[in-house]
Amino acid sequence: MMELPKDFVTLMQEHLGIAQAKELFDGLAAEPSLSVRVNPRKWSAPSSYETVPWCRHGYYLVNRPAFTFDPLFHAGAYYVQEAGSMYLDHIVRTYAPQRPLVALDLCAAPGGKSTLLRSLLPDDSLLVSNEPMRQRAQVLAENMIKWGHPGCVVTQNFPADFGHLHEAFDLVVVDAPCSGEGMFRKDEQAIRDWSLENVEACVRRQRAILQDIWPCVKPGALVVYSTCTFNRFEDEDNARWIAATLDAVLLEERHFFPGTDRAEGFYIAALRKSGVGEPSPFPLSRAASLPVLDGSFEIHNTSVAQFALPLAHAAFAKKLWRTLNVLTGGVQISELKGRDWQPAHALALSTAYVRSTYPEVALAYNEAIAYLRREAVRRDAPKGIVLLTYRGLPLGFAKSVNGRLNNLYPQEWRIRTTYLPEGTAEIF
């Protein structure tokens, strides 16, 4: 039985009333629902799956598989995401203009909201996904690369670092660091760390983050503020503070409570910054001829990598590279390994990749798991670089030499455990 902090129990009874608070406490003691969101550019779920009502590509699962051992997960066919946070789908479809946008997901790791945003935004939009903490930013970059959309840039910066990008963004999502009440039934440490003092500290930090980023928000832009908490200090009070102090209009807010909703604890508010802004100009530069990608791109080179930036956003993306700590952007098409250049793993997973570029080798399930463990796979294949696929989706590249596929899967992404479940762990 979960033992909740006494001050938390008292606070929820004050905020919600005795009856709804008991419903919440009972919900926290129950098993959570499990949900995933499909990547519409790569996969579609069977019609037998139960959909999340507020998200077009969200689905509930009956059982929890070992996602680590599902090759489709590594191929970016879907993302495991809590259903309540998928309400961002409804918010963006309802309040964001249906034209190409420049969007910022400020506190984006591990990538749930960013992958959702990238599926929602008009195709010619640019999404900047940011995470201040280095290790979490690496996970964010991995998940965005797997999702495969070329219109993305991943940065590792603090909110104040964006200050020079004056009124640059048409849409800003701030999923603020919080006291983590919505994580209680997933993480016992969240219960141990909770205190009224920590709630107060979170409120101060949340408001500082919002003040730091506000100059970057275009007049008339949509601002989405969210937390995984239940208390009104971090949620409703902050939304009203944004409206009153930073000059915005509160459009909608929604709480998700275990026991009431089929979701974890989550709060989300949609606000519109006062004023009227002009659509972002997208100055075009010279497109490069890139037979490996479908679309118009401009090349950006570093000493160890080559990136293809969507042409409409190349100038802005290069500005980000000059002024921020950019981890990846557009489609990385090649990388320097030792003295040799080879195709980047991101190229294989990109939805813009032209599938006829390299010969393809379809893998069986056990072969796919071996590849994802970064083991060698023995198969006859044309000599040189080949693309390995599973159920039609690219997994990555290998170099074929004398019946052996030398593994080019990223070392830091490999499956590290030697355990293998019986049968397969696929959910689709």
C-alpha positions as semicolon CSV with decimal commas, in nm:
position;residue;x (nm);y (nm);z (nm)
1;M;0,000;0,000;0,000
2;M;0,140;0,339;-0,100
3;E;0,211;0,567;0,197
4;L;0,156;0,925;0,086
5;P;0,315;1,226;0,261
6;K;0,077;1,362;0,527
7;D;0,113;1,720;0,402
8;F;0,027;1,602;0,051
9;V;-0,288;1,429;0,177
10;T;-0,396;1,744;0,362
11;L;-0,316;1,964;0,062
12;M;-0,521;1,753;-0,179
13;Q;-0,815;1,744;0,062
14;E;-0,801;2,124;0,078
15;H;-0,768;2,166;-0,300
16;L;-1,008;1,896;-0,418
17;G;-1,241;1,826;-0,129
18;I;-1,257;1,506;0,075
19;A;-1,448;1,297;-0,182
20;Q;-1,235;1,378;-0,489
21;A;-0,915;1,355;-0,287
22;K;-1,011;1,001;-0,176
23;E;-1,078;0,913;-0,541
24;L;-0,729;1,039;-0,624
25;F;-0,566;0,842;-0,342
26;D;-0,747;0,525;-0,449
27;G;-0,639;0,588;-0,807
28;L;-0,276;0,625;-0,702
29;A;-0,297;0,281;-0,537
30;A;-0,430;0,118;-0,855
31;E;-0,234;-0,010;-1,155
32;P;-0,177;0,261;-1,417
33;S;-0,294;0,226;-1,775
34;L;-0,029;0,178;-2,041
35;S;-0,042;0,372;-2,367
36;V;0,166;0,429;-2,678
37;R;0,150;0,675;-2,964
38;V;0,213;0,562;-3,321
39;N;0,439;0,751;-3,561
40;P;0,200;0,820;-3,852
41;R;0,487;0,857;-4,098
42;K;0,610;0,505;-4,021
43;W;0,329;0,285;-3,888
44;S;-0,043;0,242;-3,825
45;A;-0,211;0,053;-3,543
46;P;-0,470;-0,219;-3,610
47;S;-0,829;-0,102;-3,570
48;S;-0,873;-0,345;-3,279
49;Y;-0,661;-0,125;-3,050
50;E;-0,845;0,103;-2,808
51;T;-0,772;0,466;-2,888
52;V;-0,691;0,747;-2,646
53;P;-0,994;0,976;-2,693
54;W;-0,802;1,305;-2,712
55;C;-0,514;1,189;-2,933
56;R;-0,555;1,065;-3,289
57;H;-0,254;0,833;-3,282
58;G;-0,266;0,728;-2,915
59;Y;-0,359;0,375;-2,809
60;Y;-0,405;0,188;-2,483
61;L;-0,232;-0,148;-2,438
62;V;-0,372;-0,440;-2,242
63;N;-0,036;-0,582;-2,137
64;R;0,312;-0,435;-2,087
65;P;0,558;-0,590;-2,331
66;A;0,936;-0,563;-2,303
67;F;0,966;-0,262;-2,532
68;T;1,345;-0,297;-2,537
69;F;1,304;-0,615;-2,739
70;D;1,062;-0,477;-2,998
71;P;1,256;-0,378;-3,311
72;L;0,968;-0,151;-3,417
73;F;1,028;0,058;-3,104
74;H;1,391;0,112;-3,205
75;A;1,284;0,191;-3,561
76;G;1,067;0,479;-3,435
77;A;0,732;0,319;-3,522
78;Y;0,583;0,430;-3,190
79;Y;0,661;0,606;-2,862
80;V;0,559;0,493;-2,514
81;Q;0,375;0,789;-2,363
82;E;0,141;0,850;-2,073
83;A;-0,211;0,916;-2,206
84;G;-0,279;1,240;-2,016
85;S;0,021;1,415;-2,169
86;M;-0,116;1,327;-2,512
87;Y;-0,381;1,596;-2,449
88;L;-0,128;1,825;-2,615
89;D;-0,271;1,683;-2,939
90;H;-0,610;1,842;-2,864
91;I;-0,454;2,171;-2,752
92;V;-0,243;2,219;-3,064
93;R;-0,516;2,113;-3,306
94;T;-0,761;2,349;-3,136
95;Y;-0,553;2,664;-3,087
96;A;-0,244;2,660;-3,312
97;P;-0,272;2,817;-3,659
98;Q;-0,269;2,569;-3,946
99;R;0,034;2,707;-4,130
100;P;0,407;2,638;-4,111
101;L;0,528;2,737;-3,764
102;V;0,852;2,772;-3,573
103;A;0,795;2,588;-3,244
104;L;0,998;2,540;-2,926
105;D;0,963;2,255;-2,678
106;L;1,170;2,406;-2,397
107;C;1,194;2,120;-2,144
108;A;1,162;1,837;-2,393
109;A;1,341;1,527;-2,258
110;P;1,285;1,243;-2,300
111;G;1,084;1,339;-2,609
112;G;0,718;1,246;-2,565
113;K;0,577;1,590;-2,632
114;S;0,833;1,671;-2,901
115;T;0,757;1,357;-3,104
116;L;0,386;1,435;-3,062
117;L;0,438;1,796;-3,172
118;R;0,637;1,690;-3,475
119;S;0,350;1,467;-3,587
120;L;0,100;1,750;-3,531
121;L;0,271;2,050;-3,686
122;P;0,228;2,131;-4,054
123;D;0,496;1,951;-4,248
124;D;0,704;2,260;-4,338
125;S;0,727;2,369;-3,973
126;L;1,046;2,365;-3,766
127;L;1,055;2,221;-3,414
128;V;1,334;2,311;-3,173
129;S;1,350;2,057;-2,889
130;N;1,561;2,160;-2,592
131;E;1,684;2,000;-2,271
132;P;1,934;2,165;-2,032
133;M;2,073;1,847;-1,872
134;R;2,338;1,677;-2,085
135;Q;2,246;1,311;-2,027
136;R;1,874;1,378;-2,073
137;A;1,949;1,584;-2,385
138;Q;2,128;1,284;-2,537
139;V;1,818;1,070;-2,479
140;L;1,604;1,343;-2,636
141;A;1,828;1,354;-2,944
142;E;1,809;0,976;-2,978
143;N;1,430;0,975;-2,964
144;M;1,397;1,260;-3,214
145;I;1,634;1,086;-3,455
146;K;1,429;0,766;-3,426
147;W;1,108;0,960;-3,493
148;G;1,271;1,056;-3,821
149;H;1,118;1,390;-3,921
150;P;1,373;1,620;-4,091
151;G;1,217;1,943;-3,958
152;C;1,378;1,925;-3,613
153;V;1,670;2,073;-3,419
154;V;1,777;1,941;-3,078
155;T;1,958;2,176;-2,839
156;Q;2,105;2,153;-2,490
157;N;2,065;2,494;-2,328
158;F;1,911;2,673;-2,031
159;P;1,601;2,888;-2,096
160;A;1,790;3,216;-2,056
161;D;2,021;3,113;-2,343
162;F;1,732;3,164;-2,587
163;G;1,694;3,533;-2,495
164;H;1,862;3,659;-2,814
165;L;1,593;3,490;-3,028
166;H;1,354;3,782;-2,987
167;E;0,992;3,691;-3,077
168;A;1,111;3,391;-3,280
169;F;0,855;3,126;-3,191
170;D;0,491;3,083;-3,298
171;L;0,436;2,803;-3,045
172;V;0,616;2,736;-2,717
173;V;0,564;2,433;-2,493
174;V;0,693;2,450;-2,135
175;D;0,656;2,117;-1,957
176;A;0,809;2,261;-1,644
177;P;1,020;2,076;-1,385
178;C;0,782;2,015;-1,095
179;S;0,731;1,841;-0,762
180;G;0,639;1,520;-0,945
181;E;0,314;1,425;-0,771
182;G;0,196;1,257;-1,090
183;M;0,493;1,020;-1,066
184;F;0,401;0,881;-0,723
185;R;0,278;0,544;-0,842
186;K;0,573;0,502;-1,080
187;D;0,859;0,626;-0,865
188;E;0,890;0,580;-0,489
189;Q;1,169;0,836;-0,483
190;A;0,918;1,100;-0,596
191;I;0,720;1,032;-0,278
192;R;1,030;1,058;-0,059
193;D;1,139;1,384;-0,226
194;W;0,802;1,557;-0,196
195;S;0,753;1,839;0,056
196;L;0,568;2,168;0,080
197;E;0,905;2,342;0,067
198;N;0,988;2,166;-0,258
199;V;0,652;2,269;-0,403
200;E;0,731;2,632;-0,320
201;A;1,076;2,599;-0,475
202;C;0,923;2,449;-0,789
203;V;0,682;2,741;-0,824
204;R;0,970;2,987;-0,810
205;R;1,170;2,788;-1,064
206;Q;0,873;2,750;-1,299
207;R;0,806;3,123;-1,299
208;A;1,176;3,199;-1,356
209;I;1,176;2,966;-1,658
210;L;0,867;3,133;-1,802
211;Q;1,011;3,480;-1,753
212;D;1,338;3,375;-1,919
213;I;1,167;3,239;-2,228
214;W;0,890;3,500;-2,266
215;P;1,091;3,743;-2,486
216;C;1,127;3,462;-2,743
217;V;0,750;3,419;-2,772
218;K;0,593;3,598;-3,065
219;P;0,290;3,824;-2,993
220;G;-0,024;3,619;-3,052
221;A;0,167;3,293;-3,016
222;L;0,031;2,985;-2,840
223;V;0,202;2,898;-2,512
224;V;0,138;2,557;-2,357
225;Y;0,228;2,518;-1,989
226;S;0,216;2,176;-1,824
227;T;0,331;1,981;-1,517
228;C;0,290;1,632;-1,375
229;T;0,149;1,763;-1,047
230;F;-0,192;1,794;-0,881
231;N;-0,150;2,101;-0,660
232;R;-0,293;2,433;-0,772
233;F;0,021;2,629;-0,671
234;E;0,221;2,481;-0,959
235;D;-0,079;2,447;-1,189
236;E;-0,383;2,677;-1,186
237;D;-0,208;2,951;-0,988
238;N;0,085;2,954;-1,229
239;A;-0,143;2,968;-1,534
240;R;-0,314;3,274;-1,388
241;W;0,023;3,424;-1,298
242;I;0,131;3,388;-1,662
243;A;-0,187;3,560;-1,781
244;A;-0,164;3,846;-1,532
245;T;0,212;3,903;-1,509
246;L;0,336;3,813;-1,855
247;D;0,026;3,939;-2,037
248;A;-0,153;3,644;-2,192
249;V;-0,505;3,506;-2,225
250;L;-0,589;3,171;-2,066
251;L;-0,769;2,966;-2,333
252;E;-0,814;2,626;-2,168
253;E;-0,682;2,417;-1,882
254;R;-0,727;2,053;-1,793
255;H;-0,628;1,831;-1,501
256;F;-0,588;1,455;-1,527
257;F;-0,626;1,257;-1,202
258;P;-0,566;0,883;-1,149
259;G;-0,895;0,736;-1,035
260;T;-1,092;0,990;-1,238
261;D;-0,910;0,975;-1,573
262;R;-0,740;0,686;-1,745
263;A;-0,408;0,863;-1,715
264;E;-0,132;0,961;-1,477
265;G;-0,127;1,294;-1,295
266;F;-0,100;1,575;-1,549
267;Y;-0,197;1,939;-1,582
268;I;-0,197;2,139;-1,905
269;A;-0,294;2,498;-1,985
270;A;-0,317;2,675;-2,320
271;L;-0,249;3,050;-2,325
272;R;-0,210;3,308;-2,599
273;K;0,043;3,587;-2,564
274;S;-0,120;3,925;-2,609
275;G;-0,065;4,111;-2,933
276;V;-0,057;4,017;-3,298
277;G;0,253;3,877;-3,461
278;E;0,345;3,832;-3,825
279;P;0,402;3,484;-3,969
280;S;0,766;3,386;-3,953
281;P;0,959;3,467;-4,273
282;F;1,139;3,168;-4,421
283;P;1,418;3,307;-4,640
284;L;1,535;3,050;-4,892
285;S;1,898;2,982;-4,966
286;R;2,059;2,759;-5,226
287;A;1,940;2,400;-5,226
288;A;2,193;2,121;-5,251
289;S;2,146;1,825;-5,479
290;L;2,094;1,535;-5,240
291;P;1,981;1,213;-5,409
292;V;1,969;1,037;-5,070
293;L;1,684;1,259;-4,943
294;D;1,340;1,350;-5,069
295;G;1,291;1,727;-5,042
296;S;1,487;2,052;-5,059
297;F;1,782;2,086;-4,823
298;E;2,091;2,293;-4,755
299;I;2,414;2,134;-4,634
300;H;2,565;2,224;-4,297
301;N;2,910;2,084;-4,227
302;T;3,096;2,034;-3,901
303;S;3,440;1,879;-3,859
304;V;3,293;1,534;-3,794
305;A;2,945;1,535;-3,949
306;Q;2,735;1,657;-4,237
307;F;2,375;1,766;-4,189
308;A;2,098;1,837;-4,440
309;L;1,876;2,122;-4,319
310;P;1,526;2,172;-4,464
311;L;1,568;2,463;-4,704
312;A;1,288;2,679;-4,562
313;H;1,451;2,679;-4,216
314;A;1,820;2,647;-4,302
315;A;1,906;3,009;-4,218
316;F;1,738;2,991;-3,877
317;A;1,885;2,648;-3,803
318;K;2,235;2,776;-3,883
319;K;2,175;3,070;-3,648
320;L;2,090;2,820;-3,374
321;W;2,414;2,635;-3,450
322;R;2,611;2,958;-3,410
323;T;2,444;3,076;-3,090
324;L;2,330;2,764;-2,900
325;N;2,459;2,418;-2,821
326;V;2,302;2,215;-3,100
327;L;2,320;1,835;-3,073
328;T;2,159;1,755;-3,406
329;G;1,942;1,919;-3,668
330;G;1,769;1,834;-3,992
331;V;1,903;1,499;-4,112
332;Q;2,258;1,397;-4,031
333;I;2,363;1,229;-4,353
334;S;2,722;1,130;-4,282
335;E;2,978;1,111;-4,002
336;L;3,353;1,076;-3,974
337;K;3,464;0,747;-3,818
338;G;3,841;0,735;-3,786
339;R;3,962;0,846;-4,126
340;D;3,655;0,732;-4,316
341;W;3,319;0,895;-4,380
342;Q;3,016;0,670;-4,356
343;P;2,639;0,721;-4,374
344;A;2,497;0,841;-4,043
345;H;2,248;0,629;-3,854
346;A;2,003;0,922;-3,861
347;L;1,991;0,897;-4,240
348;A;1,857;0,541;-4,220
349;L;1,580;0,640;-3,976
350;S;1,477;0,961;-4,152
351;T;1,139;0,960;-4,321
352;A;1,300;1,170;-4,597
353;Y;1,553;0,899;-4,682
354;V;1,524;0,768;-5,040
355;R;1,490;0,394;-4,995
356;S;1,660;0,303;-5,325
357;T;1,992;0,460;-5,217
358;Y;2,147;0,147;-5,064
359;P;2,066;-0,224;-5,110
360;E;1,830;-0,353;-4,842
361;V;1,846;-0,668;-4,632
362;A;1,532;-0,777;-4,446
363;L;1,605;-0,928;-4,104
364;A;1,415;-1,189;-3,906
365;Y;1,328;-1,110;-3,543
366;N;1,635;-1,277;-3,383
367;E;1,863;-1,115;-3,641
368;A;1,711;-0,775;-3,569
369;I;1,772;-0,816;-3,195
370;A;2,131;-0,923;-3,265
371;Y;2,181;-0,613;-3,478
372;L;2,033;-0,389;-3,206
373;R;2,280;-0,548;-2,961
374;R;2,551;-0,443;-3,205
375;E;2,645;-0,799;-3,284
376;A;2,753;-0,920;-3,626
377;V;2,484;-1,076;-3,846
378;R;2,583;-1,339;-4,103
379;R;2,389;-1,295;-4,426
380;D;2,469;-1,290;-4,796
381;A;2,430;-0,937;-4,925
382;P;2,580;-0,706;-5,189
383;K;2,927;-0,590;-5,091
384;G;2,948;-0,249;-4,919
385;I;2,692;-0,044;-4,725
386;V;2,348;-0,202;-4,692
387;L;2,031;-0,092;-4,513
388;L;1,891;-0,345;-4,266
389;T;1,514;-0,350;-4,226
390;Y;1,258;-0,523;-4,008
391;R;0,897;-0,561;-4,120
392;G;0,960;-0,297;-4,382
393;L;1,109;-0,033;-4,152
394;P;1,478;0,066;-4,156
395;L;1,680;-0,027;-3,847
396;G;2,018;0,107;-3,960
397;F;2,321;0,043;-4,175
398;A;2,577;-0,235;-4,193
399;K;2,881;-0,301;-4,409
400;S;2,860;-0,627;-4,599
401;V;3,189;-0,817;-4,628
402;N;3,209;-1,183;-4,738
403;G;2,874;-1,297;-4,597
404;R;2,910;-1,098;-4,277
405;L;2,722;-0,777;-4,196
406;N;2,957;-0,560;-3,991
407;N;2,743;-0,367;-3,749
408;L;2,721;0,015;-3,778
409;Y;2,451;0,060;-3,514
410;P;2,540;0,341;-3,267
411;Q;2,740;0,196;-2,980
412;E;2,563;0,412;-2,720
413;W;2,217;0,299;-2,836
414;R;2,274;-0,075;-2,829
415;I;2,063;-0,317;-2,623
416;R;2,294;-0,399;-2,334
417;T;2,117;-0,692;-2,170
418;T;2,178;-1,048;-2,290
419;Y;1,831;-1,158;-2,176
420;L;1,590;-1,247;-2,455
421;P;1,217;-1,299;-2,395
422;E;1,046;-1,609;-2,524
423;G;0,890;-1,551;-2,863
424;T;0,878;-1,184;-2,967
425;A;0,803;-0,868;-2,771
426;E;0,618;-0,689;-3,051
427;I;0,298;-0,502;-2,974
428;F;0,181;-0,455;-3,336
